[in-house]
Amino acid sequence: MSSVIDLLKSHRSIRKFTDKAIEPELLNELVLAGQAAATSSFLQGSTIIRVSKKETREKIATLAGNQKYVETAAEFLVFCADLKRPGNFCREYEKAFEGDYTEHFIIATVDVALMAQSLVTAAESVGLGICYIGGIRNDPALVSELLELPDGVYPVFGLCLGYPDQDPEVKPRLPVSVIMKQEVYNEEGDRDSISEYDEAIREYYRTRTGGGHGISWTEQVSGLLSGKARPHMKEFLASKGYKFK
């Protein structure tokens, strides 16, 4: 089997890092690897903010739900969808800026995800660990203020990056038969497969928490989708120029 496939299948979130710094040359190479990802219509609608100031990291860690590894990781990067940079050239070429269409928002957000995941794969290939921080969207307005993000730019997620000081288990994913369908969408046999998967997830959580809670995947996601999820995001995105026409 390909070593790249093995690497991708071994991904874990790392939340405890050593004090070892990442060499600037290596960080630059990781960003270049991220930039090599596909970008729709060659928009290149991603901007990374490297956050090094202690006080800024502390504020972001707090608003993200007291995730202290934001403070302790060797590097903390905020990945932003950026329609401002390409939009600047509409004026230069005397064209109307129409970047507030929903499709443009999707393109820029997907660009960010693809770029980040390519950077993550490169990082893990050289022994680094990572943890995505979606919690920055708990207060995206404050993050935008801290990072001085202009209209047209919004923070999608953060990324902790550093040398691991822990070795957690790989969290099981849904069976392939559940997430890949032949020709059309169907759910035949899915409930039985997901029931077996629920047991695997309960055991994973019991093991990880030292005999603590053993919540299943179905319990977890039903809780997620039955409650409000950052209802401020729509208004915030509108304030940054994303009107979703």
Backbone hydrogen bonds, N-H to C=O, Kabsch-Sander energy under -0.5 kcal/mol:
donor,donor_aa,acceptor,acceptor_aa,energy
6,D,2,S,-2.2
7,L,3,S,-2.2
8,L,4,V,-2.5
9,K,5,I,-2.3
10,S,6,D,-0.9
10,S,7,L,-0.8
11,H,8,L,-1.2
14,I,130,I,-2.7
18,T,163,Y,-2.7
23,E,21,A,-0.6
27,L,23,E,-2.4
28,N,24,P,-2.3
29,E,25,E,-1.9
30,L,26,L,-2.3
31,V,27,L,-2.1
32,L,28,N,-2.2
33,A,29,E,-2.2
34,G,30,L,-2.2
35,Q,31,V,-2.5
36,A,32,L,-1.1
37,A,34,G,-1.7
42,F,39,T,-2.0
43,L,40,S,-2.2
46,S,44,Q,-0.8
47,T,80,C,-2.2
49,I,78,V,-2.7
50,R,48,I,-0.6
51,V,49,I,-0.7
51,V,76,F,-2.8
52,S,50,R,-0.7
57,R,53,K,-2.3
58,E,54,K,-2.4
59,K,55,E,-1.8
60,I,56,T,-2.3
61,A,57,R,-2.9
62,T,58,E,-2.0
63,L,59,K,-2.4
64,A,60,I,-1.8
65,G,62,T,-1.6
66,N,61,A,-1.1
66,N,62,T,-0.9
67,Q,61,A,-1.7
68,K,66,N,-1.3
70,V,67,Q,-2.0
71,E,68,K,-1.6
72,T,68,K,-1.3
73,A,69,Y,-1.9
75,E,161,L,-2.5
76,F,51,V,-0.5
77,L,159,L,-2.4
78,V,49,I,-2.5
79,F,77,L,-0.6
79,F,157,F,-2.7
80,C,47,T,-3.0
80,C,78,V,-0.5
81,A,154,Y,-2.2
82,D,45,G,-2.5
83,L,81,A,-0.5
83,L,152,G,-3.0
84,K,152,G,-0.5
87,G,83,L,-1.5
88,N,84,K,-1.9
88,N,85,R,-0.5
89,F,86,P,-1.2
90,C,87,G,-1.6
91,R,87,G,-0.7
92,E,88,N,-1.0
93,Y,89,F,-1.8
94,E,91,R,-1.5
95,K,90,C,-3.8
98,E,96,A,-0.6
101,Y,98,E,-0.9
104,H,101,Y,-0.5
105,F,101,Y,-1.7
106,I,102,T,-2.4
107,I,103,E,-2.7
108,A,104,H,-2.4
109,T,105,F,-2.4
110,V,106,I,-2.8
111,D,107,I,-2.4
112,V,108,A,-1.9
113,A,109,T,-2.0
114,L,110,V,-2.7
115,M,111,D,-2.5
116,A,112,V,-2.7
117,Q,113,A,-2.3
118,S,114,L,-1.9
119,L,115,M,-2.2
120,V,116,A,-2.7
121,T,117,Q,-2.4
122,A,118,S,-2.1
123,A,119,L,-2.5
124,E,120,V,-2.9
125,S,121,T,-1.6
126,V,122,A,-0.6
126,V,123,A,-1.2
127,G,124,E,-1.4
128,L,123,A,-2.2
129,G,162,G,-3.8
130,I,12,R,-0.6
131,C,160,C,-1.5
133,I,158,G,-2.8
134,G,132,Y,-0.5
136,I,133,I,-1.0
137,R,134,G,-2.1
138,N,135,G,-2.1
139,D,136,I,-1.0
143,V,139,D,-2.0
144,S,140,P,-2.5
145,E,141,A,-2.0
146,L,142,L,-2.9
147,L,143,V,-2.3
148,E,144,S,-0.6
148,E,145,E,-0.7
149,L,144,S,-2.5
152,G,240,K,-3.0
153,V,150,P,-1.6
154,Y,81,A,-1.9
156,V,79,F,-2.7
157,F,79,F,-1.3
158,G,133,I,-2.2
159,L,77,L,-2.2
160,C,131,C,-2.7
161,L,75,E,-2.4
162,G,129,G,-2.0
165,D,16,K,-2.9
178,V,175,P,-1.4
179,I,175,P,-1.2
180,M,176,V,-2.2
183,E,181,K,-0.7
184,V,182,Q,-2.5
190,D,187,E,-1.8
191,R,187,E,-0.5
193,S,189,G,-1.7
194,I,190,D,-3.0
195,S,191,R,-2.1
196,E,192,D,-1.8
197,Y,193,S,-2.0
198,D,194,I,-2.6
199,E,195,S,-1.4
200,A,196,E,-1.5
201,I,197,Y,-2.3
202,R,198,D,-2.6
203,E,199,E,-2.1
204,Y,200,A,-2.1
205,Y,201,I,-2.6
206,R,202,R,-2.4
207,T,203,E,-2.4
208,R,204,Y,-2.7
209,T,205,Y,-2.4
210,G,207,T,-1.1
211,G,206,R,-4.0
212,G,206,R,-0.6
220,Q,216,S,-2.0
221,V,217,W,-2.7
222,S,218,T,-1.8
223,G,219,E,-1.6
224,L,220,Q,-1.7
225,L,221,V,-2.5
226,S,222,S,-0.9
227,G,224,L,-0.8
230,R,228,K,-0.6
233,M,230,R,-2.1
234,K,231,P,-0.5
236,F,232,H,-2.5
237,L,233,M,-3.0
238,A,234,K,-2.0
239,S,235,E,-1.9
240,K,236,F,-1.0
240,K,237,L,-0.6
241,G,238,A,-1.4
242,Y,237,L,-2.6
243,K,241,G,-1.1
244,F,100,D,-0.6
245,K,100,D,-1.9
